[in-house]
Amino acid sequence: MIKPAARPVFLLVDLLFLAAKYLHMKFIKTTILSLLLAGASFAQEVKKSTADYLQDVSVTIVSAGKFSRGEGSGIIFSRKDKDDNTINFVWTAAHVIDNLRQERKVIVDGAPKTLVEFKDAKIVKVIRQKGRTVGRLELAAEVVKYSNSEDGHDLALLRVRKLNFVSDTVKFYLDKEIPKLGTDLWHVGSLLGEQGSNSMTDGIYSQTGRLIPSLNKYVFDQTTVAAFPGSSGGGVFLKSDARYVGMLVRGAGETFNLIVPARRMAQWATKNDIMWAMDPKVEMPTSDEMNRIPVEDVGGNFTKEEIAKRSLKRKQIEKEFPFLLRVELYNPIEAK
């Protein structure tokens, strides 16, 4: 990412060329050459830092449920709390963690009530050093907010339980103007799951505002970034400044992929009072206030009959626009 502070370097080069034209001073010419070489070196450093930055804010999500284990992707958004601790949130797709959802029957004021709860997801960060994988970090993350893929937006916000995990944070594209078609993009995701963690691919913004009635009533944008099972929940970023423009959720081929655009994420976040998880200028609630946030946004009918209908619908949709999730199914007997 080119910083504003670097721009005066190029202005200085212009001024020195003008001075050299009239003064023909050897030391000025030498200075110009040094600055040009420094500028070339700086450009290489910028390219490296952009790639490193995207690596630092991207993680693998592992969801181990009763009958299945899923591996997807996510991105980190970090905030400071009032005690100066860094709180790390992770955005991912709801279908990456839907096998962690469970219900519990309780009695409240004499009346039966169903509580929706989620087991913790696992955030995995693979550590590399000098061109070699040297280890991995695995941390628990609780589900703060969830919008299912059938009735909702297919979005989930997690909170890493460990304080001060990392200081890195993603920057969302929150401009009113939608990126133009043909805009160059990066995708960072766990292609084929953890074994392909933080793979980088590129492509372009190929279309905006797709409406696919068989999925839901919300808009998707389309990209050509290469993606595979495990990419679900991973970020798509502008090549120009690495801002996050959307979350990869479905695909119909290696270079026909659908993202939940950042503008749709922002609409959902605003409606559910969690815009503080996208915009650092919005005040973040305290931990106690966050714990009182209803985890599901739309609820839903989760009777056995409804689950069977959804399963059939999902199988039909999966043939056309499958989730990009790496899934391992357990043997029901072994899972007990």
N, C-alpha and C positions, 0 to 999 in steps of 0.2 A: 504494500500500500504506500503510495507516494504521499509523504507528509508535506503540509503547507510550508514548513520550515525549510524544505529543500529548494523551493522555488527561487529564493534570492540568489542561489548559486548560479543559475542560468542567466539571471539578469546581470550578475557581476561579469560573467563571461562576455556578454555583449558589450559591456562598457569597456572591458579590457581590450577587446578587438578594435574598438573605436580609437582607444588611446594608442594602440600599436600602429594604427594606420598613419597617425601624424607624428609619433615620436620614434618609431622604429627601434624601440628599446629592447635589448636582448632579454633582460630579466622579465619584462612583461610577457614576451612570447613564451618564455619558459613557464611562467605562472599559468598562462592560458593552457599550455599542454598538460600541466599537472592537474588543473581543474577538470579538463576533459577526461583524463584518465580516471580521476576520482569519481567523476559523474558516471562513467561506464561501470566502475566497480560498485557504485551505489545502486545502479539499476539492477545488477545481479543480486545484490543483497536484498533489495525490495522483493524480487521474485521469490527468493528463498524464504523471507520472513512471512510472506503471504501464505505460502504452503505450510510453513510451520504453525502459523496462527490457526489455520483451518484444522490441522492435526490436533492442536491443543484443545480446541473447543468441541471436538467430535469424540463420541464414545460408542461402545457396543452395549446394547440392552439385552439382558438375558432374563427370560421369564419362565420359571420352572413351576408349572401347575401340576395338578393331580394326574392328568392323563397325557400331557404334552409339555414339550420344552421348546420355546421359541427364541430366536436370535434375530434382533433387528438393530436399529441405529438410533442415535439421539444427539442433541447438541446442548451445550452447557450455557446457561445464563446466570451470571453471578451478581449478587448484591451484598452490601454491607448492612448489618443490623445495628441497633443502637449501642451495642457493646463492642462495635468494631470487628465483629466476627464476619467472615465471608460465608454467605449462604449460597450454595450451589444448587440451582434448579436445572432440570433436564427436560427438554421438550422431546416427545416422541409421538408415534401414532398409537391410537387407542387399541388397534387390533394387535399390536405387538405385545400388549400386556393383558388382553381380555381374558386369558386363562387364569389370571390371578384374582379375578372377581369372585366373591362369595357372598352368600346371604345368611343372616342369622335372625331367628325369631326371638323376640323379647316381648315382655309385657311392660307397657308404660301407662301409668295412671289407670291400671285395670284393663287396658285395651291392648290387643295384640299389635305388634308393629314389626316390620321387616327392616333390619339394618343391612345396608350394603357396605361391605368392607373389601379391602384389597390386601393380599399378601404383598410383602416388599418385593420390588424388582431388584435385579443386580446390575450395577453399573460397572462395566469392565473397561479398564484402560491398559492397553498393551504398551510396555516400555521398550523402546529401541535405543540402541547406543552404537555408534560407529557402524551403521549399516547392518545391525544384527538385533533380533529380538532377544532381550535379556530377562524378561519377566512380565508380570501382569499385576495390576491392582484390581481388587474386586470389593465394591462397597455396596451397602444396602441403601435403597432409596424408596421412600414412601410415596404413595399416590396422593397428590393434593387435589387434582381436578381431572375429570374424565368425561369424554363425550363419545359415545359408542359409534361404530362405523355405519350401523344400519339406520338409526334414527337421528344421529347427531353429526358431528363434524370430523370424527375419527381423529381426535386430538387427546393427548394426555400430558399433564404437567406433573413431574416428579420432583421431590426434594431429597437431596443426598443427606443422609443422617449424620455423616461426619462433618463437623465444622471445618472451614478453611482447607477444603480439599485442594482446590486450585483457585488462582486469582483470575484466570482467563475467562473471557465472556464473549458470547456472540453479539453482533450488532445487527438488529433487524432493519430491513428496508421498510420504513414507515412513511415514505413519500406518497403524496396523493396521486402522482403520475405513475401509471402502470409501466413497467419496463417494456421497451419496444421489441417487436418481433425481430429475431436475429441477434439479440443481445447475447454476448458470450457468457457462459456459465461454468461454474465448477460444481461437482457433486462429491461429497465425502461421505462414505457409508461403509458398513461392514458387509461387503459383497460376499455372498456365500457364508455369512455368519462370522463368528469370531476369527476363523481361520483367514478371513480376508478383511480384517478390521482396518478401518480408516483408509480404505482404497480411494484414490482420487481419479475421477473421470471428468471429461468435459463435454460440452455440447452448446446448444443455443436455445433460446426461448422460441419455441416453434408455434405456439398458439396460446391465446388467453380466453378465459370465460367459457370453457367447455361445460355444457349441461348434459349429463348422462342420466336420464330418468331411471334406468335400471339400478343405478347406484343410490342416489338420493337427489334432493332438490337443490343442492349447493354447487357452486362453480368450482371447477378445477382449471388449472393452467397446464400446459403441455410443454415438455422439453425433450431434447434428444440426448441428454446425458446418459451414458451407459449405466445400467442398473441391473442387479440380479437379486434373487432371494437373499434377504439380509439387509437390503437397502432401505426397507420400510422404516420411516421415522427419521431418515438421514436428511441433512440439510442440502439445499441447492443455493449457491451463492453467486453474486456478480463477480466476474473476473476483474472488473475495473477497481473495485474497492472492498471486495470480500463481504459485502453485506448480504444477509440471509433473506432470500426472496420467497422461499417456500419449502415445504416438507414433502419429500417423496413418499407416496403411499401405494400407488398401483402402476402396473405396466402391461402393455400389450405387445411386447417385443423389446429387444435390447435398447432401442432408441425411440420408443414411443412410450413415454412415461407421464403419469399424471401427478401433479403436486397440489397440495393444499396451499394456495398462495398466502403470503404474509398478510395481505389485506384482509383475507377471510379469517385468519387466525386472530388478527387484531379486533375484528368485529365480535368474534366469539369471546375474546378476553375482556373486551369492554362490557359486553352484556353480562358477563359473570363476575365483574369486579376483580379481575386478575390482570389488568393491563400492566400492573407493576412487574409482571413477569416477562414483559416485552420492552417496556419503556423505562429506563432508569430515572426519568424525571418524575414518574408517578410514585407517590409515597408507598412504601411497602408496609403491610400490616405486621404486627408483632407475631411472635410464634404462637401465642395463645389465640389470637384472632384468626391466624391461619388454620389452626386446628379445628376451628368452628365452621370452616367453609364446607358446605355440602359437597361431597366428593363427586356425585353425578349431576350432570346439568339437566338431563331430560328424563331420567328414569327409564321406564320401558316395561313392557310386559314380558316377564321371564318365566311364564308357566311352561310346563313340559310341551304342551301343544304349540305354543309360540316359538319355543326353542327349536322344535322340529321343523316348523315352517321356515324359520330363519336359516337353519342348516341347509334346507333344500334350495332356498333362494341364493345363499352364498355359493353353493356348488355351481349353480347356473351362471352366476356373475363371474366366478373364478375362471371359467373357461374363456371369457372375453377380456376382463380386466382383473387379473389376479393380484392379490396382495403380494408385495415383494418381501415376504417373511420366510426365513428358514425355520422349518418346523420338524421336530422329532417327536413321533407319537410313541407313547409307552404302551406296553401290553397291560391291559386292565388288571390282569392277575398279578403281574409284577409290581404294579403301582400301589397295591394294598399294603 
